[in-house]
Amino acid sequence: MTATLQSWGMTHDWAWFVATIVGILVIALPLMLAVAMVIYAERKIWAAIALRRGPNVVGPWGLLQSFADGLKVFLKETIIPTSANKGLFLIAPIVTFTVALIVWAVVPFAPGVVLADVNVGLLYILAASSLGVYGVIVAGWASNSKYPFFSALRAAAQMVSYEVSIGFVLITVVLYANTFNLSEIVLAQKGNILGFFNGFGFNPLLFPMWVVFLISSMAETFRTPFDLVEAESELVAGHQTEYSSMSFALFWLGEYANVILMCALNAILFWGGWLPPIDWAPLYYIPGILWLLAKMCFFFFVFGWVKATVPRYRYDQLMRLGWKIFLPLSLVFVVLVSGWLMLTRYGAPS
């Protein structure tokens, strides 16, 4: 796009600036629409599992329900508790929402369709997504209320517990792909098993790591059964208890943007991203972005399915799973994968 704008008479700097802004809007605006629709889709999933109808009044088949809910919160008054730290209280939801958006800069949707195809894309995602917990911690502390503060402490402990195991899981992916670039990680999965399947998930050594990553991604996004941060039976609404109007909506937008991101990362890191599941020529006629969206929809269904059926963990169970099961398991597989690659790819030591 930069070259096209330059051909229209723009200088290189202005052409790059306009192209970058357009690229950001092309990602951010559909993402906001996708958040509205996945909230609707998840409510339909929950309803189907509970043998109910779900949203079905506002618009055809209830499709406009999320937009009606958004309009409702937009028209409500923003109430700031008198004892709250007003500056931090207002900044917290903005931090959560902003961090949820900036991570998408390095997500590849198809070959060459990525805003910033940086060589350390995976490290960028780890660093940026880790900042999201600050919005929760700041919201809990700035509210100057008991239950939001408990929620903030839980969020910090939960984030640390599962970030560690996710980091070791991603090391196994990087070892196999030999790169941190997300586009190259996708391409490294082509014909991964017997030259027939596309995806690290078909690899017996990496399949257990995908299971750990899937479960840890639910914990990272504070989803059931790991929603101890906003457990309504214990903490009212957690860090969101004192929030109303659009400040409350920003937390929801950030949460679901992170959920969609985790669905995308599951597809990109383990299941071939924009590649078809099978390395068969006719399947490549289907646009790669459709394959990626189909895989993301499947993983989102799994997220909604788990939320509707699995009971919430106790806090000690949450910590035990992270520190006593996932961490040792991921460490063992880092050794197994690196040892296997030394034997097969680089040759056994003399």
PEDA-V704851 format. One record per run of one state. SS is the DSSP state (h for helix, s for strand, l for the rest). FROM is the first residue (numbers start at 0). TO is the last residue. Records with the same first field share a line. If there is no record, write none. Layout:
# PEDA-V704851
SS=FROM-TO  FROM-TO
This chain:
# PEDA-V704851
l=0-0  7-10  49-58  62-63  75-84  106-108  110-111  113-119  130-130  142-144  177-180  188-191  193-195  197-198  202-202  220-226  230-230  235-236  240-243  270-276  278-279  285-286  309-313  344-349
h=1-6  11-48  59-61  64-74  85-105  120-129  131-141  145-176  181-187  199-201  203-219  227-229  231-234  237-239  244-269  280-284  287-308  314-343
s=109-109  112-112  192-192  196-196  277-277
